[in-house]
């Protein structure tokens, strides 16, 4: 029983941390991909790092521009969902990784991971929408 309560409390703590960091899942993924591509193309460490930073900033800027200038709610939702999908995957992996040793049932483990992923994905949509609106409200 103690392990279950510990797993639940650690999962909630990790979800709170991931709630605040969920909007950075897509920029981190694009930065890693750009750095790997640049490194594979023969660029050095410095140029790979610069391409990673540029790709991360470009991904955030593109979504904020879409949120700022698009008035079509479907287009805005697609831009937000583009950011939310990596956050959902990261949230699922986070919750699954924390609770895999505490819960034996694979069904309960997948359900808990799915719920954690959905919560983190929704938080990414909410946080990014607030960020996009605050940038263009000035």
C-alpha positions, 0 to 999 in steps of 0.5 A: 500500500505504501508503494502505491501511495508513493507512486501516486505522490511521485506521479502527481509531483512529476505531473506538476513539473511536467505541467509547467515544462510541457510547452518545451517538448516540441522545441526540444525535439526539433532542437535534437533532430536539427543537431543530429542532422547537422552533426551527421552532415559534417558540421562541428559541435558549435554549428550543430548547437547553433542549428539546434537553437535556431530550430527550437526558436523557429518552432516556437516563433511559427506557432506563436505567429499562427496563434497571433495572426490566424483567426480561424479556430481550426488553424489555431487548434492545429497549431496548438495540437502540433505542440501538444502531441510531443507533450502527450508522448512525453507525459505518457513516458514520464508517468509510465516510467515512474509507475512501472515498478510500482504497479503490476497490472499492465492495463492500469499502468497504460491507463495511468500513463494515458491519463497523465499524457492527456493532462500534460497535453492539455496543459501544453495547449493551455500554456501555449495559448496563454503565451500566444495571446500574451505576446500579441496583446501588448 
